[in-house]
Amino acid sequence: MASAKASVATRRRARVNLLPFFLLLPVMVVFLAVFAPAVIHIFLQSLWKFDSFRLAIVRDLTAANYVKFFTDAYYLNVLWLTIRISLIVTGISLVIGYCLAYFIFYRGGRFRTYYVLILLSPLLVTVVVRAFGWLLFLGDNGLLAQFLKFVLRTDSPPRVIFNEQGVILGLFHVYLPFMVLAILGSLQRIDISLPMAARNLGASAYQAFTRVTLPLSLPGVFTGSVLVFVLTMGSFAVPFLLGGGKVPMIAMQVYEKELVFINWPFAGAMGFILLAIVGTVIIFSGRALERGKYGVVFQ
Amino acid sequence: MKRKIRVGFTVLTIYNVIIYLIILAPIVAVLLASISPSEAPVFPPNGFTLKWYLYAIGNSLYMGAFGISLVLGILTALSATALGTLSALALVRYRFVGRDVLQAFFLSPLILPLVLIGVALLQFYSLVGIRASIFTLLVGHIIITAPYVVRLVSVGLAGFDRNLELAARNLGASAWETFRRITLPIIMTGVVAGAAFAFIVSFGDVTLTVFITSPKVVTLPVRIFAYLEIRYDTFIFALGSMMIVFAAIAMVIIERAVGLGRVFGIEPRGR
């Protein structure tokens, strides 16, 4: 009797242990049959040679593609440009996004949800359409050019598109919602009675903000910054459309090397260099976040 | 003192109005520019016409791309949601060897740059000898959207009271009935939110799709992207407007079904 019961229990446990495997099976098929081999293959390929005369890949193991990236002045410049633009975009979104999140949370009142929805609505429209909307304002016959022509009394006003500024504006517009969402998330988690207590105890509004609210919202600031930085580093369509070919960010270089010059090993190597930078940022920030008990990035 | 606060408030309000104008500017501009009769795009519009819309609707190249985007978006939403929900159930509910590794593996496409995934898939397809079709696009889109579903459903499962299921089983419900009548309805918001997110990402993606597309199977964003590389005229704004209107309709449907706030995770505690 007792042994029969035990065998039923073991059989049930064995069956239960197989269930998660069956649940994961469909996703594993896609990820193990396509995703994992594709990524491994492209990594191996990035260690192969490319014969630029015969336009063929030679299967010799070499780190030449990586060495070339870090020794060629052009690619070092691409890397620096990408990092610089990402830092600038992160900084601008942080300052503007924080004010916006603060306003939505503390002054939004019953319209708070609507403010957030308007902020997020551009995310539903493909990035291509959002980028070319800017051409209407910033293009050569756009509103801004006409305004500058009028104000500066010149026929060739300074351009703010098809250069770095245009790309920064476009990227800021695309990634601002992510920053605001992250900061809003941490503002929501602050116990509202804490800044109120500070005020009650004699702190000025400014003091209550800098000493209580701001420090408590830092996890959101941190998460948002990492998110925007990582997304900007890998951005492709905006620098392509608003950079006018003069702002070669790294993802665009991958595209060009892959599809125009068909130097696949080098394109793959650049992809992995990008991943290495992004991954390092995420891992280090993840550690910092854990130390501060602030949970996971992307949450 | 009070006056000072009011001034500060006014400044903050004006500031936010300006930022909101900037946020909406390109989208409003695209909508308005599309009704302009001139071939060169202008804003504000110099007249009213719907000819660019008629031209777009009559153009089989672009309507075909629109159809492909739509079908691909729906297929991606359905399959990514099914796969993602099943794996979220396994990852949240069960403890087994390698669970953390698998979870990190399934969420990794969120961290990998899309260009890298694009290059990797293109190379892999050509290595294996698979021709580009809507199915190769679908696999790519599942890879980049399933992680979102896994996360959104996991959040719903984490706050789940298992006693409800135990009670159902105690009262005689089968395992399937319990899932169908108890588990699924409770995690439904997360599932629908995941599907909506998957559709939005799939419908708008350029960065991944541009690599794995072929001349015969092109999505609308990639088609617009390719057009903009060569030409820039009012016609493309009519196409852009159609995508915006479509996104707005999708937004209303999602808002009615689950609430957009949930899709973007801004209302975790419900209304």
HADDOCK unambig.tbl for C-alpha pairs under 7 A between the chains (distance, minus, plus):
assign (segid A and resid 20 and name CA) (segid B and resid 90 and name CA) 4.52 0.50 0.50
assign (segid A and resid 20 and name CA) (segid B and resid 94 and name CA) 6.62 0.50 0.50
assign (segid A and resid 23 and name CA) (segid B and resid 86 and name CA) 5.11 0.50 0.50
assign (segid A and resid 23 and name CA) (segid B and resid 87 and name CA) 5.70 0.50 0.50
assign (segid A and resid 23 and name CA) (segid B and resid 90 and name CA) 5.90 0.50 0.50
assign (segid A and resid 24 and name CA) (segid B and resid 86 and name CA) 6.47 0.50 0.50
assign (segid A and resid 24 and name CA) (segid B and resid 87 and name CA) 4.86 0.50 0.50
assign (segid A and resid 24 and name CA) (segid B and resid 90 and name CA) 6.54 0.50 0.50
assign (segid A and resid 26 and name CA) (segid B and resid 83 and name CA) 6.12 0.50 0.50
assign (segid A and resid 27 and name CA) (segid B and resid 83 and name CA) 5.43 0.50 0.50
assign (segid A and resid 27 and name CA) (segid B and resid 87 and name CA) 6.97 0.50 0.50
assign (segid A and resid 38 and name CA) (segid B and resid 120 and name CA) 5.04 0.50 0.50
assign (segid A and resid 38 and name CA) (segid B and resid 121 and name CA) 5.63 0.50 0.50
assign (segid A and resid 38 and name CA) (segid B and resid 124 and name CA) 5.00 0.50 0.50
assign (segid A and resid 39 and name CA) (segid B and resid 120 and name CA) 5.37 0.50 0.50
assign (segid A and resid 42 and name CA) (segid B and resid 120 and name CA) 5.33 0.50 0.50
assign (segid A and resid 42 and name CA) (segid B and resid 123 and name CA) 6.95 0.50 0.50
assign (segid A and resid 100 and name CA) (segid B and resid 16 and name CA) 6.33 0.50 0.50
assign (segid A and resid 119 and name CA) (segid B and resid 23 and name CA) 7.00 0.50 0.50
assign (segid A and resid 124 and name CA) (segid B and resid 200 and name CA) 6.07 0.50 0.50
assign (segid A and resid 124 and name CA) (segid B and resid 247 and name CA) 5.72 0.50 0.50
assign (segid A and resid 125 and name CA) (segid B and resid 204 and name CA) 6.67 0.50 0.50
assign (segid A and resid 125 and name CA) (segid B and resid 243 and name CA) 6.92 0.50 0.50
assign (segid A and resid 125 and name CA) (segid B and resid 244 and name CA) 5.79 0.50 0.50
assign (segid A and resid 125 and name CA) (segid B and resid 247 and name CA) 6.17 0.50 0.50
assign (segid A and resid 126 and name CA) (segid B and resid 204 and name CA) 4.21 0.50 0.50
assign (segid A and resid 126 and name CA) (segid B and resid 205 and name CA) 6.81 0.50 0.50
assign (segid A and resid 126 and name CA) (segid B and resid 221 and name CA) 6.82 0.50 0.50
assign (segid A and resid 127 and name CA) (segid B and resid 204 and name CA) 6.93 0.50 0.50
assign (segid A and resid 128 and name CA) (segid B and resid 221 and name CA) 6.55 0.50 0.50
assign (segid A and resid 128 and name CA) (segid B and resid 225 and name CA) 6.42 0.50 0.50
assign (segid A and resid 129 and name CA) (segid B and resid 240 and name CA) 5.59 0.50 0.50
assign (segid A and resid 130 and name CA) (segid B and resid 26 and name CA) 5.91 0.50 0.50
assign (segid A and resid 130 and name CA) (segid B and resid 27 and name CA) 6.26 0.50 0.50
assign (segid A and resid 133 and name CA) (segid B and resid 26 and name CA) 4.18 0.50 0.50
assign (segid A and resid 133 and name CA) (segid B and resid 27 and name CA) 6.21 0.50 0.50
assign (segid A and resid 133 and name CA) (segid B and resid 29 and name CA) 6.04 0.50 0.50
assign (segid A and resid 133 and name CA) (segid B and resid 30 and name CA) 5.27 0.50 0.50
assign (segid A and resid 134 and name CA) (segid B and resid 26 and name CA) 5.37 0.50 0.50
assign (segid A and resid 136 and name CA) (segid B and resid 29 and name CA) 6.94 0.50 0.50
assign (segid A and resid 136 and name CA) (segid B and resid 42 and name CA) 6.49 0.50 0.50
assign (segid A and resid 136 and name CA) (segid B and resid 43 and name CA) 5.97 0.50 0.50
assign (segid A and resid 173 and name CA) (segid B and resid 23 and name CA) 6.46 0.50 0.50
assign (segid A and resid 234 and name CA) (segid B and resid 113 and name CA) 5.51 0.50 0.50
assign (segid A and resid 236 and name CA) (segid B and resid 207 and name CA) 6.26 0.50 0.50
assign (segid A and resid 237 and name CA) (segid B and resid 207 and name CA) 6.70 0.50 0.50
assign (segid A and resid 251 and name CA) (segid B and resid 115 and name CA) 6.25 0.50 0.50
assign (segid A and resid 268 and name CA) (segid B and resid 119 and name CA) 6.88 0.50 0.50
assign (segid A and resid 271 and name CA) (segid B and resid 115 and name CA) 6.90 0.50 0.50
assign (segid A and resid 271 and name CA) (segid B and resid 116 and name CA) 4.95 0.50 0.50
assign (segid A and resid 275 and name CA) (segid B and resid 112 and name CA) 6.17 0.50 0.50
assign (segid A and resid 275 and name CA) (segid B and resid 113 and name CA) 6.36 0.50 0.50
